[in-house]
């Protein structure tokens, strides 16, 4: 944490996989001096080719999440069902402030 804070980042990317990256981010958020802490474990799966990208038309229409859910419904259906409304609530609450 001291090394992270020494470089004064605006953004800290945490790529440990779910749920570990969320747990670590929540535990350390008050100790890390950064504007944003972003979890990104899934991004590495795209880079390595472990997850296929959505068709271009889905990418262009911000539907890549839907492609992921349809290609892996057992893992992602409930996650998106629970986390998406929560994320929208956080964004909406922030927009109203």
Number of C-alpha atoms within 10 A of each C-alpha: 9 10 8 12 12 9 10 14 14 10 12 18 13 16 16 16 15 12 10 14 18 18 11 13 18 12 11 13 13 9 12 19 20 16 12 13 19 14 20 17 17 14 12 14 13 12 11 9 9 10 15 13 15 17 11 11 10 14 14 10 8 11 14 17 15 17 16 17 16 12 14 12 14 10 11 16 14 12 12 16 10 11 11 12 11 12 12 11 12 11 11 11 10 9 8 6 5
